[in-house]
Amino acid sequence: MSDLLKVSSSPHVRAKDDTSRIMLYVILALMPTYVFGVINFGLRALLLVGVCIISCVLSEFLFEKAVGKKSTVGDLSAVVTGLLLALNLPHTLPIWQAVIGSVFAIVVVKMLFGGLGQNFMNPALGGRVFLLISFATTMTNFEFDGVAGPTPLAALKTGETVNTLDMLIGRTGGTIGETSALCILVGAIFLILVGVIDLVIPGVYIVSFAIFIILFGGHGFDTGYLVAHLCGGGLMLGAFFMATDYVTSPITPLGKVIFGICLGVLTGLFRIFGNSAEGVSYAIIFSNLLVPLIERVTVPRAFGVVKEKKVREVKANE
């Protein structure tokens, strides 16, 4: 009889997609952005992406080997972390710094907290912010066509005009994967069609951010200014590929909405009132930290449960 029954905790109804398949979908969805990044920034971008992926995979493999755990590199999550981290880096970043960021993302943010499913923030963004704090100069050194200069958002913050069409297509400076909003949207549509993500979190994020910019950006309903903010600074990459991370985002319907609003408001605060011209990474990490609280207050009440005060009142009336 014991061979016929399987006793386990919920959920008992499982989808056909396992972790490795979902991660493969994410990798495929990132391919347009990755290919465009290599075309835009050259072989140096290709090298940096390869270094980040290899460093992340090796870090996970060696850590699990050291602590005697079964290897999980086959689930492709380390590959996704390395790819996302690389897409969030300038192509001029020294290789050794990219290795440090990859090791930090996997070992400190992911594995020390129990591995996939236990990390409290997105590992790729954790690695990126660590590098921003540790190596601010090289992390903000952006070159395009061999000329170093500010990103479009940094130029916009100083009052300069920017070409929104170039920002949409990607003919601008920035990190490897943030420049082409069009390529990011192509990948996002793919993820939506295969059912890996839905539109709630990224949709609420983008709408709430747009409202914040209109209200507090100082330009009113200026479509050019608004589109520049939406296309720049990795907002689209963050909204569709990192804010939707299963592990670090809420699962309750209302929680997803609150999470998206937090993302939009925090990104707006960092961009408009902070020193940074971007702020997406910090907004997502701060919101990741709020997820346990958001889920606690938005979890649906179990059927048949009433408040203790009401129970006492009923007993008193009896």
N, C-alpha and C positions, 0 to 999 in steps of 0.2 A: 504493500500500500504506500509506503514512504517514497517509492520510486515514481508513483503516479501523481503525487501532490507536490507542489512547489509553494512554500510558505515564505513570503517576503513582505516588506513594507510597501505601501503605495508609492507611486502609481502602478496600477496593475494593467492598464491599457497602454500599450507602447506604440509609438510610431515606427515606421520602417527605417527612418533616418537615424543612424547612430552618430556619435561625436565626430568620427573621422569623415563621414559623408558630409556633415554640416560644415566642417572646416574646409573640406574640398570645395564646397560651393562658395565659401567666403574667398578662398584663394582665386577661384575662377572669376568671381565678381571684381576682384582687385586687379585682374590682369590688364584691363584697359588703362587704368590709372598708372600701373607699373610700367607698361610699355611706353606710354606717353612720357612718363618721367625720364626713362632712359633716352628717348628721342630728344627730349627737351634739354637734358643736362649731360648726355654723353655716357661713355663707358664708366666714368667715375661713379655714376649713380648705380650702374649695374654691379660694380664691385662692392659698393656699400651695402646694397640689398643682399648680395650673397654672403657677405661677412656677417651681417646681422642674423640671417636665417641659420647659418652654420653655428654661430656662437650660441644662439638660443637652444638649438637642438642638442648640442654638446653639453651645455650647462644642465639641461634637464636630465640627460642620460647619465652624466657623471654624478650629479647629486643623488639620483635614485640608486646608482651603483654604490655610492659611499654609505648611504643609510640602509641599504639592503632591501629596497622596495622594488617591486616589479616595474620594468620600464614601460612608460606610457608615451614614448615619442611617436609611436605609430598612430596616435589619435590626431596628429597633425596640428595640435593646438600650439605647439612651440614654433612651428613653421609660420602660422598665422601671426603670432606675436612678433617674430623676427621681421616678417614682411611689413606689418603695420608700423613697427618701430622705425624701420628704414624709411618708409614713406613719410614719416614725420621728422626726418632729419634733413639738414642741408647737405647737398652732395659734396661740399667741400670739407665736411667734418673729418678729422683725422681718424684713421682706421682703429687705432687703439682706443679711442674714446667711444667709438661705436661698439667695440667689444665689451667695454666696461658697462655701457648702458644695457646691452643685451644680457649680460650676466646678472646685473641688478634686477632687471625685469623678471627674469625667470627664477633666480634663486631667492631673492629677498621678497619680491611682491607676490610671487606665485607659490614656489615650493615650500618655503618656510611656514606658510599658512595652511599647508596640507595638499597643495597641488590644484589641478583643475577642479573648479567647483567650490573652492574654499577661499580663493583670493578675495580681498575686500575692495580692491580697485582694479581697473584695467591694467594689466601688466605692461603693455606697450606704452601707455601714457605715463605710468609710473616711472618707466625707464627714461622716457623723454623729459619729464619734469626734473628727474635726478640730474640728467645731463645739463639742462638749462640752469640749474642752481650751481652745478659744479664747474661747468665750462661755458659761461654765458657768452664770452667773446666768439668762440668758434661756433656755438649754436645759433648765433644771430648774424653769421657772416654769409650773406646770400649773394650769389653771382648768377648772372644771366647773360649769355653771349660773351662771356669772358670779362664782363664789367660788374664790379661789386656795387651794390646799391640797396636802398631800402625796399621792402616789400610794398606792394600797392596799398595795403592797409596802413603801413607806417607812413607812407606818403600822404594818404588821405587824412591821417590824424594831424599832420602838420599843415593842412589846408590846401595841399596840392590837388590837382585834378588827375584822375586816373581813367584808363581806357577799360570800360566794363566788358566790352567784347573780347579784348585780350584776356581778361580775367576769366571769362566764361570758357574760352577755348583753352587757355593755359599758356599763352605766350608772355609769361611774366616770371619774375624771380620768386623764390620761396622754397619751401621744402620739396622733396622729390615728388610727393604725392598730393600736395595741396593745391597745385596751380590750376589744374583743369577741372572745373566744376562739371563740365559736360561729361568727361570720362567717368567721374565719380557717380553721376546720376545714371549712366548706362549700367554700371555695376549694381547700383542700388535697385534699379528696376528688375534686374535679374534675380536678386535676392528676394524681392517681393513676390515675383512670379513663381519661384520654387518654394515659397512658403517659409523661408528661413527667418525673415523679419516681417513685421507689419508696419503700418504707417503711423501708429499712435505716437510713439515716443519721438521719432524724427519730425513728424508733422507738427506736434504741439511745440516741440523745441523751436523749429523754424518760425512758426507763427508768433509765438510769444516773444522771440528775439526781435522779429520784425516790428511788432507793436512797441517794444521797448525803444528801438532805434527811432521810430517815428515820434514817440513822445519825448525822448530825452536826448536824441542825437543832435539837436540844434538845427536841423535842416527841414523839419516838418516832413511832409509826404513828398520828398524828393526821390523819384524813382531811381535815378542814377546813383545817388548816394546809398540808397537801400540795397540795390542790386550789387554794388561793390562790396558791401558788408556781407551779403549772403554768399557771394562767390569767393571771397577771400578769407585768409586766415585759417583754412582747414575746417571751416564750419560744416560743409557738406560731408567731408570725410569723417568728422567726428560724429555728426548726427546719424549717419546711416551705418557706419562700420564700428564705432566704439561705444556710443551711447546705447546701442541696442544689444550690447554684450549680455548674454543670458545670465551670467553669474553675477554681474554687478549692476543689474537693473531690476526694478520691481516686476512682479508677476501679476499683481492685482490690477484690474482695469482702472480703478481710480488712482492707484499708485503710479501707473504709467503716465497719467495726465499730470499729476503733481510733479513727478520726476522731470517731465518735459518742460514744465513751467519753470522749475528751479534752474534747469540748464539754460533756458532762454534769458532769464533775468540775470543770472550770474555772468553769463557771457557778455551781456550788455553792460553790466556794471564794470567788469574788467576792461572792456574795450573803451567805453566812453569816459569813465571816471578814473581808470587806473593808468599806470605808466605804460603798460603793455598795449600794443596795437591789436593783439589777438585775444587770448584769454580762453580759447576753447578747451585746452588741456586742463587748465585749473578748474574750469567750470564743471567738467565731467568728473574729475577726481573728487571735488567737494561734494557733488551730488551723489557719487558712489558711496561716500561716507554716510549720507543721509538715508540710504536705501533701507536699512533695518528699521529705522524710525518710521519711514513712510509706509512700509508694509505693516508695521504694528498697528498704525492708526487706520489703515484702509482695508484690513482683512475683513471679509464678510462675516457677519455674526452667524454662528451655527444655528440651524433650525431647532426651535424648541427651547432655546436658552433665553431666560429673562433676567432682568436685573435683580440682585439680591433684595433690594429695598421693596420691590413689588411683591416678591415672595413673602416677605415678612408681613406686609399689609394684608395679603390674602389670608395668611394663617391667623392674624389678629382678628379679622372679621369673622372667621369661623368660630 
